[in-house]
Amino acid sequence: MGRVKTLLSIVCWQLLTYAVVAEGKKVSVKEVVFDSAVSDIQWLGEDQKTVLTQTTRGRLYRSTNGGETWNDITDFFKVDAPNGGTQPFTAESVTKSPCDVNTILVSGNKRTNYISTNKGATWKRIRQRSNIHTVIFHKTRPTWMLLSTWTSACTRKGGSKAAPEPGEEDTGPCNHQLYLSKDLGKTFTLVMDYVVQFSWGDASKSQEDRIYFTHFNQKSGDQPKLYVWSKDVDFAYVEAGSRRLSTLVPMGNKFLVSHSFIFVAKVKDAGAQTVNLMVSADGGRSFNVAQLPMEIDEKSYTVLDTSEGIVMIHVNHGQKEAQVGNVYISDAKGSRFTLSLPNNVRGSSGDCEFDKVMSLEGVYLANFKDIERAGDSKDGKDEKTKEESEASEDLEDENAEGTEVDKRRSSKKAKEESIVRTVISFDKGGVWSYLKAPKVDSVGKQIECPPDRCWLHMHGITNFHNYAPFYSTENAIGIIMGTGNVGPYLRFEADQVNTYLSRDGGVTWVEAHKGAFIYEYGDHGGLIVMADDVRKTKLVVFSWNEGQSWYDFELSNMPVEVDNIVTEPNATSTKFLLYGTRGDTGVMYHLDFETLGQPLCKGVWAADSVSSDYETWSPSDGKAVNGGQQCLMGSQVTYTRRKPTSECFNGEKFERPVNKKACSCTQDNFECEMGFTRDVGSSECKWADDGSQRVPSTCQRNSQFMADAYRKVVGDGCEGGWQPQQVSVPCPPKPLSKGAWSVFASIGVLGAILFGVQQMSQSEKIKGVFSNYGFDNFSGIKYANIGRGAPESALDSVGTRFDADFIEGDQDDFDAPQLMHYNKSGDRDRDRDRRDQDRDREEARRPVAAQEAAAAAVPKLAKPPGASTLGAGDDDGVDLL
């Protein structure tokens, strides 16, 4: 009974049912109060009905019915005390196995760690008596795992006064050790010490049992933390169970294994703190330096996506404008990159406002800062910039007043906010365009904004603490949601942010609801559930027809500050968990929409018929080709999905029929080759003359050579149709010869002498000397001033054509095309917790950090239009961003 009383004092239950539609249909609501806010949720079992929840105070709760009822299981874990008794257990992290959905590991305080193989029903203590730093389960072997710890000496030398654990030695250097266990923690084998990073190999390369890691090659003394790039760190691997060490990249400090690619940041110059990004597409047998289309320092890398056969990376070049970087896309080998999107917004932790639409191939959303760069076209831009600057100043004045909440949510300066815009690509970053703004809002009122600057902009991951980022799931085909505003740029004030929805993959958008909401999908996208994300609320809003109509119901009589809404990882259920805080306590609600009594949908194989609840839909980029054919990534894919007007549920067992056929190729199915760029909204690739395209040695001045301007987007399935032809490119001017430089030097010296003489001759004291110098024997004879009608300078005397053949070409206007600029009018974790989303994103993407990089083989930096071809060695100072 004591145990029951304790449980009841912590967890309170209340069943609430409220009418939500006229027919008397109800949503079942169950509430539970935890000791503190929820910090992590893990779904276990094949049926995803077992849920394990961790709170910020380290307590664990378990449910076996999808979150309807809960038990506090924290007291089942024992922590040995020095006097032989036990101490309270505090959970520090929870790790689920990707191979076995029933296996989960809990790391706790006082070097106490437990593992369960039956969804948390029973637990066994791991024999590794140390503080676990990182655990990585094997992807195909359910009993294998890698585990790393810092030696006990690190705790002593870190200033801890805690007494050593029983049997613990307080000697030896501090270092990070990597262990392998093949029996879920019963026994461990040391793999390597002085480790920095580690990971399992790629199963697609038959390397699932390979252990990759970076480590310090000097195995003595305390291990330094990798604050700077070190020549003493190597990238290597061992096969599981083998002691044979194979070094792949000497001085490789950081790495990432993702979708058959291996990325390694290799030190180029330890003194200058520069690195190169090395890429392997053959399982580490060979590495190539990533070739970017410009020679510019690379401060850090974030690998954005590798899931579609190409590499998309964000490179921080250390721009003067803080927290932006360029997005580059690779060829099929992952080593030759072209610029996709400049000035992509990034956070201080490396998160980038760049996301893939999970349900569709080739569709990406991103935010960028529209920063004017040298050489950008100014067609009608000055007037717009002035208007936006004035609007920004007004906005900044408005933000100076308001409540503390308003000030907190308007923490960024208005002038910075005014240049953040949202774009979408339907071809893996080949072409970007603005989001089409809805014409009316959620209450039917006309949206007023300048026609030439009327776009939809949405918040990304770097601002998730304030607003929910754009969001999609694999099973909700074509549905995307986000929070933002309509206008020329992204706004950050709470009264300007609304919630938006697209059901056609981002082609068109509607305002789903006024205000900023947090959202989740269920029933394969057939059910959308939302709650206020800015203010405390009692209400939940939902739609069963993809946003065409909304219903609300009350959670309880007491408002709650909502943190998130989640459902099981497949997003097929009609049951949700909404959690947040009420004061210092955590609150969770189980929402069951099955009680609405909606029938299962019928007629999936007779889609588009009157009797069927389903319709067919083909995603596209909004451009009809070949007589109205709707194509995306070169294919017409036809999905079957529920009609918005059908009042029914798909059900968890629903299997979506999909048909696919190839489309004819168009220019949009091709991206630009290295050395070529395209403007926003344009499909034409123009010569950039950035040095990345190899020029034939036979190329002569005033002649041309043929080059490939286009390459097919990797994974594009189009056939026939438009095929690119080589384009004619002008040969670049030849560099100046030694003879030419000597002529210029002589002229420079002569000009300096003449300038000095001219300046001195203006003096009345010296003028007579210059007028009569050399005529001392004829001092009594007066002469008129010499040179009254002479040319102004020696250059005017001899003309400008010292060497016609030499000057020719150098005097030609340098007209490099501009880089893409948007100033013209022209496997994700579904159990996301917004408190820890920055951590989850970092673990999912594993960005490769770097301080500076400039590969020796990287082509030269492109100059702005009108710049001189002389002084190429000074290009490092040109700011393109």
DOPADREN-453952 format. One record per residue (C-alpha): x, y, z. Coordinates in steps of 0.001 Angstrom, whole numbers, padded with zeros to 6 digits, always signed. Each point is the difference from the previous one (the first is absolute). Example, Ala and Ser with C-alpha at 12.3 -4.5 7.8 and 13.67 -1.06 7.14 Angstrom:
BEGIN
+012300-004500+007800;+001370+003440-000660;
! end
This chain:
BEGIN
+000000+000000+000000;+002926+002335+000714;+001111-000466-003593;-003531+000727-001248;-000303+003123+002158;+003291+001319-001323;-001093-000599-003546;-003351+001667+000555;+001605+003012+001628;+002101+000554-003108;-002321-001036-002801;-003555+001298-000225;-002518-001273-002476;-003096+001583-001368;-002230-001142-002831;-001509+002843-001955;-002331-000249-002988;-001297+002987-001910;-002368+000467-002916;+001817+001292-003044;-002486-000256-002849;-003686+000495-000375;-000760-003699-000280;+001169-000543+003583;+003239-001704-000971;+002625+000163+002719;+003770-000224+000387;+001240-001945+003011;+002482+001985+002118;+002061-001419+002865;+002322+002096+002124;+003062-000950+002038;+002197+002252+002131;+003718-000799+000222;+002584+001217+002505;+001535+002372-002579;+000011+000804-003693;+000408-002767-002580;+003519-000152-001497;-000160-003173-002135;-002528-002511-001358;+000854-003402-001509;-002461-002363-001718;+000706-003721+000396;-001273-003285-001418;-001190-001054-003421;-003423+001515+000641;+001506+003225+001436;-002362-000226+002977;+002652+000063+002721;+001231+003501+000805;+002868+001039+002288;+000108+003611+001189;+002886+001773+001720;-000478+003255+001906;+002433+002838+000562;+000540-001124+003604;+001061-003452-001169;-003072-002075+000819;-001296-002708-002374;-003635-000819-000790;-001236-002960-002029;-003259-000634-001851;-001053-003218-001729;-003108+001374-001728;+001315+002881-002051;-000066+002527+002827;-003481-000513+001411;+001318-001076+003405;+003451+000377+001554;+002189-001521+002721;+002971+001654+001680;+002800-002606-000307;+002892+002117+001308;+000182-001729+003392;+000595-003380-001631;+003527+001140-000852;+002514-000385+002829;+003097+002086+000629;+002554-001418+002403;+001057+002321+002810;+003538-000037+001547;-001391-001270+003322;-001681-002976-001621;-003457+001505-000342;-001680+001544-003042;-000349+003512-001378;-002697+001592-002171;+000391-000695-003711;-000015+002832-002532;-000323-000784-003698;+002397+002063-002107;-000645-001412-003485;-002091-002611-001811;+001230-001798-003149;-002154-002304-002157;+001437-002697-002260;-000688+000486-003727;+000298-003749-000536;-002293-001281+002746;-003058+002126+000834;-000234-001744+003384;+003515+000945+001185;+000728+003235+001850;+002863+001213+002196;-000267+002472+002885;+003108+001795+001212;-000249+001353+003526;+001894+001779+002704;+002801-001504+002118;+001230-002159-002898;-003197-002053+000078;-001320-001187-003378;-002832-002406-000838;-001204-001757-003147;-003289-001681-000913;-000813-002388-002848;-003757-000241+000654;-001191+003590-000444;+000923+000998+003549;-001940-002722+001818;+003193-001229+001700;+003496+001483+000244;+003561-001251+000404;+002964+001995+001222;+002869+000497-002446;+003351-001045+001367;+001791+003015-001389;+000410+001987+003226;+000694+003435-001443;-001852+003052-001207;-001151-000791-003522;+000778+002751-002457;-001476-001442-003232;-001764-003240-000976;-000509-001143-003600;-001885-003267-000577;+000828-002135-003025;-002452+000458-002864;-000457-003717-000781;+001374-001979+002973;-002372+000387+002986;+002550-000853+002713;+002894+002138-001264;+000732+003549+001098;+002801+002538+000215;+000417+001907+003243;+002407+002771+000958;+001046+001354+003393;+002479+002477+001407;+002412-001572+002469;-000449+000681+003699;+003130+002172-000010;-001958+002563-002028;-002451+000439+002885;+002793+000389+002571;+001907+002476-002148;-003179+001863-000802;-000229+001128+003609;-002492-002558+001328;+000292-000712+003726;-002133-003134-000156;+001519-003107+001491;+001196-002655-002463;-002431-002805-000727;+000740-003422+001519;+002772-001653-002032;+000640+003178-001958;+003610+001010-000524;+000800+003685+000246;+003127-000221-002130;+000928+000262-003662;-000627+002690-002575;-003377+001456-000900;-001203-001260-003385;-003102-001034-001931;-000288-003791-000406;-002079-001968-002520;-001361-003451+000876;-001815-002731-001956;-002575-002315+001552;-001506-002960-001877;-002301-001092+002831;-001879+003176+000941;+002356+001089+002735;+000936-003240+001732;+003592+000243-001255;+002005+002756-001668;+003115+000126-002177;+002135+003123-000309;+000101+001122-003640;+002138+003141+000286;+000909+002722+002470;+000520+003709-000590;-003059-000064-002284;-001708+003132-001345;-002922-001339-002097;-001253-003469-000963;-002684-001665-002110;-001035-003304-001547;+000675-000499-003707;-002520+000140-002842;-002037-003144-000670;-000431+000986-003667;+003755-000511-000411;-000035-003272+002001;+001863+001775+002777;-002608-000242+002744;+002533-001673+002362;+002710+002577-000632;+000716+002552+002735;+001074+003425-001257;+001544+002502+002399;+002346+002951+000336;+002669-000167+002713;+003133+001702+001265;+003002-001922-001287;+002077+001009+003042;-001130-002319+002806;+001521+001718+003006;-001047+002635+002504;-003450+001489+000363;-002066+000092-003163;-000561+003580-001176;-003445+001050-001097;-000242+000740-003699;-000525+003751+000246;+002236+000603-003022;+001017-002092-002989;+002842-002333+000921;+002568-001758-002194;+000177-002707+002695;-003517-001345-000709;-000546-002686-002675;-003067-001586-001584;+000210-003795+000162;-002002-003196+000411;+000127-003520+001403;-002216-002958-000768;-002078-001104+002991;+001963-002611+001932;+003304+000883-001675;+002897+002012+001427;+001428+000960-003394;-000101+003761-000417;-000368+001474-003501;+000569+003736-000403;-002014+001448-002889;+000578+003757+000287;+002996+001260+001983;-000849+003245+001805;-003716-000704-000530;-001639+001617+003026;-003766-000296-000457;-002087-002340-002170;-003493-001104-001000;-001260-003251-001539;-003294+000537-001844;-001788-001777-002865;+003092-001630-001540;+002068+003187+000361;+002839+000648+002444;+000969+003597+000783;+003219+000882+001812;+001332+003424+001009;+003767-000293-000552;+002456+002533+001362;+001726+001926-002770;+002075+002391+002111;-000082-000360+003781;+001648+003381+000491;-002496+001842-002191;-002846-002260+001263;-001155-000927-003498;-001534-003312-001084;-001211-001791-003110;-003261-001912-000274;+000790-003495-001271;-002782-002114-001554;-000124-003730-000729;-002778-001752-001915;+001631-003448-000053;+000079-000965+003644;+003256+001767+000806;+002150-001596-002688;+000684+003445-001478;-000591+003580+001134;-000301+003129-002138;+000184+003628+001037;-003409+001674-000248;+000256+002440-002892;-001996+003158+000615;-000504+002540-002818;+001925+002738+001803;+003231+000335+001907;-001108+001341+003356;+000575-000994+003613;-002267-002700+001351;-000655+000524+003708;-002344-002948+000589;-002038-002639-001814;-003493-001340+000628;-001084-002977-002080;-003636+000796-000723;-001166-003070-001905;+001393-003075-001732;-003204-002026-000305;-000590+000548-003726;+003310-001018-001532;+001699+003399+000201;+001653+001995+002748;-001485+003290+001146;+002296+001920+002319;-000107+003333+001760;+003384+001734+000153;+000672+002844+002392;+002548+002236-001716;+000347+002359+002936;-002098+002699-001640;-000165+003492+001433;-003734-000607+000364;-000166-002344+002995;-001771-003362-000028;-000330-000574-003725;+001709-002370-002416;-000279-001327-003536;-001796-003196-001031;+001784-002122-002605;-001215-003103-001862;+002268-002728-001318;+000207-002316-002961;-000662-003730+000369;+003498-000596+001407;-000512+002593+002699;+003204+001940-000675;-000735+002704-002620;-002346+002654+001382;-001946+002879-001511;-001567+002916+001842;-003668-000590+000727;-001059+002666+002499;+002113+002849+001441;-000449+001420+003501;-001989-002895+001451;-000926+000784+003611;+001851-002032+002625;-000023-000090+003791;+002893+000252+002418;-000037-003780+000556;+000243-000802-003723;-003710-000612-000631;-001079+001366-003377;-003398+001203-001146;-000068-002571-002762;-002370-002954+000016;-001167-002765-002286;-003691-000577-000647;-000041-003564+001278;-002931-001259-002054;+001282+001124-003432;+003172-000522-001967;+002160+003007-000812;-002009+002650+001901;+001811+002214+002523;-000825+003108+002023;+002579+002524+001194;+000405+003460+001484;+002644+002423-001201;+001089+003539+000751;-000470+002154-003065;+003302+001837+000305;+001126+002198-002878;+003335-001133-001375;+002483+001758-002237;-001065-000366-003610;-003628-000869+000600;-002494+001466-002410;-001743+003111+001318;-003032-000113-002295;-002592+001899+001995;+001759-001019+003184;+001073+003351+001425;-003579+001216+000390;-001103-003280+001609;+002983-000023+002325;-000788+003543+001112;-003637-000899+000660;+000966-003106+001953;+002588+001955+001989;-002628+002560+000995;-002399-002798+000926;+002722-001628+002090;+000667+003237+001883;-003716+000348+000769;-000093-003606+001158;+003040+000525+002218;-001713+002967+001643;-003106-002100+000600;+002040-002757+001606;+001529+002446+002468;-003286-000114+001899;-002200-002836+001159;-000182-002695+002656;+002934-002115+001084;-001399-002897-002010;-000175+002211-003086;+003575+001151+000548;+001201-003567+000453;-001644-001138-003198;+001354+003044-001851;+003555-000452+001192;+001478+000321-003485;+000509+003411-001500;-002574+000992-002572;+002631+000839-002595;+001291-003554+000227;-003496-001440-000162;-000860+001983-003107;+002323-002006-002227;-000961-003568+000979;-002087-001700-002685;-001279-003516-000706;+000528-001862-003282;-000868-003446-001353;+001683-002295-002513;-001699-002841-001891;+003194-001378-001585;+002489-000635+002834;+001190+003578+000183;+000469+000586-003722;-002499+002889-000123;-001474+001925+002939;-003140+002128+000052;-002055+001889+002570;-003043-001566+001652;-003287+001011-001581;-001988+002001+002532;-003697-000726+000645;-002375+002704-001213;-002385-000180+002981;+000605-000753+003665;-001634-002634+002203;-003074+002171+000623;-000560+000790-003684;+001496+003498+000031;+002048+001185-002964;+003736+000098+000742;+001479+003334-001010;+003693+000215-000933;+002056+001409-002921;-000527-002294-003035;+003698+000017-000902;+001044-000890+003568;-002878-002128+001217;+001397-003361+001103;-000406-002443+002867;+002876-000292+002469;+000277-002549+002803;+002161-000523+003056;+002694-002669+000016;+001804-002139+002535;+002282+002724+001382;-003008+001811+001497;-001831-003068+001286;+000050+001319+003572;-002556+002590-001095;-001864-001503-002958;-000497-003441-001506;+002162-000576-003123;-001242-001224-003382;-000950-003643+000344;-000867-003095-002048;-000138-003793+000446;+000400-002928-002364;-003554-001332+000354;-001774+003362-000325;+000435+000257-003779;+000311+003563-001247;-000900+001645+003324;+002331+002690+001373;-000650+002372+002893;+001849+002987+001382;-000316+003233+001932;+000762+003365-001573;-001533+002896-001865;-000858+001405-003414;+002028+002963-001230;+003418+000982-001343;+001926-001615+002878;-000293-002148+003121;-001426+001635+003125;+000725-001021+003586;-002676+001798+002023;-002617-002336+001471;-002911+002036-001361;+001380-000311-003540;+000545-003795-000014;-002723-002391-001206;-000174-003697-000848;+000016-001177-003641;-000642-003264-001825;+000659-001441-003445;-001592-003215-001230;+001731-000050-003413;+003636-000203+001023;+000621+003747+000337;-001421+001253-003304;-002937+001826+001634;-000659+000989+003619;-002918+000956+002222;-000120+001691+003363;-001146-002781+002313;-000476+002059+003145;+000736+003410+001454;+002942-000037+002384;+002979-002311+000477;-000918-003633+000666;+001877-003248+000584;-001290-002839-002190;+000066-003724-000682;-001416-002379-002632;-001756-003305+000497;-002012-002508-002030;+002454+000199-002945;-000531+003754-000186;-003778-000249+000230;-000045+001548+003494;+001786+003196+001086;+000133+001037+003668;+001216+003427+001190;+000298+002083+003159;+001040+003573+000763;+003784+000204+000127;+000363+003515+001402;-002512+000374+002834;-001395-002293+002659;-003087-001727-001310;-002881-002265+000891;-000871-000833-003601;+001082-002516-002621;-000802+000582-003682;-000297-002799-002558;-000997-000636-003597;-000959-003261-001688;-000185+001529-003523;+003543+001339-000444;-000742+003465+001305;-003211+000789-001861;-001846+000243+003316;+001121+000020+003635;-001572-001087+003286;+001129+000686+003560;-000589-001471+003433;+001186+000704+003539;+002780-001954+001669;-000861+001025+003560;-001185+002904+002092;+003586+001043+000703;+002223+001361-002805;+003255-001689-000958;+003120+001260-001774;+000357-002497-002861;+003473-001289-000883;-000901-002472-002719;-002498-002404-001536;+001207-003443-001107;-001359-003279-001263;+001615-003361-000649;+002950+000186-002453;-001911-001156-003090;-002635+002759+000313;-002730-002514-000820;-001859+000014+003319;-002963+002122+001026;+001354+000265+003569;+002286+002840+001070;+001988+001130+003029;-000014+003713+000811;+002391+001088+002739;+001125+003207+001618;+000263+001689+003372;-002258+001536+002595;+002206+001838+002421;+002908-002249+001054;-001794-003248-000831;-000228-001876-003254;-003375-000731-001563;-000835-002568-002687;-003296-000641-001770;-000972-003129-001893;-002312+000965-002891;-002030-002794-001618;-001837+000957-003206;-001382-003484-000592;-002846+000943+002307;-001276+002318-002714;-001473-003126-001540;+001221+000656-003533;-000212-003091-002240;+002932-001391-001979;+000328+001403-003484;-001021-002181-002956;+000734-000275-003707;+003813+000329+000030;+000276-001941-003296;-002780+002047-001629;+001505+003403+000694;-001588+003026-001689;-003319-001778-000366;-003129+001429+001608;-000357-002951+002359;+003610+000108+001178;+001318+001937+002974;+003336+000401-001806;+001495+002102-002776;+003236-000130-001987;+002579+002766+000142;+003305+000613-001780;+002534+002395+001527;+001689+002575-002227;+001876+003269+000098;-003096+001830-001204;+001115+000024-003638;-002045-002142-002366;+002082-001664-002728;-000763-002170-002989;-003644+000871-000336;-000819+000408+003678;+002121-002819+001409;+000810+000581+003682;+003615-000999+000589;+002496+000165+002822;+003638-001097-000302;-000690-001256-003524;-002804-002356+000985;-003741+000126+000323;-000738-001677+003320;-003653-000630+000779;-000972-000407+003672;-003345-001104+001360;-001206+002056+002932;-003247+000672+001766;-002303+002642-001436;-000167+003074+002256;-003798-000255+000036;-000091-003637+001170;-000939-000334+003672;+001995-003129+000785;+003373-001191+001287;+002659-001858-001990;+000850-002299+002896;+003448-001114+001175;+000119-002899-002491;-000650+002190-003045;+002441-000641-002870;+000226+002811-002518;+000009-001015-003705;+002729+001765-002012;+000542+000001-003773;+002997+001490-001806;+000933+000717-003624;+002709+002023-001679;-000532+003499-001409;+001735+001656-002931;+003039+002039+000975;-000088+003794+000186;+002675+002524+000848;-001161-000086+003621;+001133-003624+000295;+003612+001142-000250;+002150+001955+002406;+002997+002190-000831;+003444-001510-000432;+002957+001422+001887;+000859+003396-001427;-003630+000885-000806;-002769+001578+002077;-003674+000862-000449;-002079+002861+001369;-002992-000587+002248;-003013-001035-002031;+002120-000648-003092;+000934-003340-001579;+002853+001337-002124;+003529-000758+001215;+002387+002888-000708;+003790+000034-000087;+001355+001142+003374;+003720+000114-000800;+000801-000937+003602;+003004-002140-000868;-001684-003333+000716;-000286-000977-003697;+003216-001264-001600;+001011+002166-002967;+001733-001765-002940;+003682+000879-000326;-000610+000828-003679;-002508+002703+000895;+001156+003290-001543;-000989+003596+000676;-003250+001053-001683;-000834-003632-000786;-002484-002367+001612;-000232-003580+001222;-002901-002428+000497;-001030-001091+003485;-002779-001973+001731;-002295+002451+001776;-002530-002530+001325;+000003-003311+001810;-003031-002129+000729;-001226+000160+003579;+001079-003183+001749;-003024-002271+000379;-002097+001823-002593;-002032-002538-001976;-000908+001977-003138;+000508-001538-003434;+000467+001580-003463;-001269+003531-000498;+002372+002934+000441;+003664-000954+000035;+002785+002489+000784;+002552+000964-002619;+003455+001342+000638;+000150+003791+000135;+002590+002378-001397;+002120+001657+002688;+002477+002890-000553;+003628-000730+000739;+001241+001911+003046;+002633+002718-000528;+003618-001103+000149;+002064+001109+003000;+002489+002844-000528;+003470-000997-001264;+003275+001069+001666;+000659+002396-002879;-003362+001629+000519;+000637+000440+003718;+003420+001607-000771;-001625+002488-002393;-002589+000913+002641;+002757+000378+002609;+002005+002339-002225;-003043+002113-000742;-000824+000125+003698;+003479+001277+000908;-000094+002583-002810;-003449+001157+001085;+001145+000386+003612;+002981+002123-001065;-002098+002233-002213;-002635+000413+002726;+002685+001071+002451;+001483+002475-002462;-003428+001429-000736;-000777+000500+003697;+003314+001733+000676;-000376+002230-003058;-003098+001553+001535;+002107+001649+002688;+000952+003636-000738;+003289-000552+001803;+000998-002924-002186;-001809+000966-003213;+002888+002191-001165;+002477-002772+000497;-002007-002326-002247;-000565+002754-002576;+003644+001020-000386;+001977-002969+001257;+003020-000634-002292;+000121+003539-001276;+002337+001534+002613;+002290+001391-002695;-002938+001946-001455;-001495+001380+003192;-000575+003383-001498;-002286-001343-002682;-003635-000570+000823;-001943-002899-001527;-003674-000657-000154;-001400-002903+002046;+000760-003288-001689;-002868-002474-000510;-002984+002345+000196;-001805-001915-002702;+001373-003429+000932;-002129-003039+000889;-001162-000426+003631;+002161-003064+000540;+002381-002354-001705;-002779-002507-000518;-001946+002566-001962;+003138+000611-002081;+000576-003571-001078;-003611-001256+000063;-001325-003120+001710;+000952-002746-002449;+003453-000970+001217;-000524-003579-001156;-003286-000652-001732;+000328-003786+000137;+000918+000076+003696;-002770+002345+001109;-002680-001808-001984;-001969-002394+002120;+000994+001617+003268;-002136+002994-000837;-003037-002182-000712;-002825+000423+002509;-000130-002828+002515;-003670-000958+000159;-000364-003033+002264;-003614-001129+000408;-001421+000474+003495;-000409-002835+002406;-003535-001090+000813;-001668+002708+002059;-003591+000297+001164;-000473+003740-000196;-001699-000043-003390;-003740-000251-000297;+000386-002362-002437;+004312-027473+019639;-001797+002632+002182;-000899-000618+003633;-003768+000059+000217;+000098-000055+003820;+001376+003512+000016;+000081+001980+003215;+000268+003718-000606;+002054+000461+003137;+002678-002332-001367;-000531+000428-003727;+003378+001606-000532;+001619-003054+001573;-002103-002434-002032;+000794+001757-003269;+003698-000044+000802;-000095-003747+000670;-002022-000693-003155;+002217+002015-002300;+003355-000311+001767;+001439+003189-001541;+003723-000017-000772;+001384+003118+001675;+002934+001947-001354;+001811+003248+000721;+001343+000930-003423;+000510-001829-003267;+001175+000725-003500;+000882-002976-002147;+003010+000492-002239;-001953-001207-002996;-002992+002279+000652;-000581+002348-002989;+000550+003748+000228;-002478+002421+001498;-002371+001668-002477;+000393+003769-000263;-002986+002352-000061;-001049+001508-003338;+002246+002850-001108;+002953-001054+002162;+003474+000077-001480;+001732-003191-001017;+003208+001270+001611;+000944-000813+003571;-001525-003460+000102;+002073-000739+003025;-001984+002537+002014;-003349-001715-000517;-000102-001236+003581;-001256+003400+001035;-003014-000038-002336;-003229-000469+001940;-002542-001874-002099;-002352-000523+002882;
! end
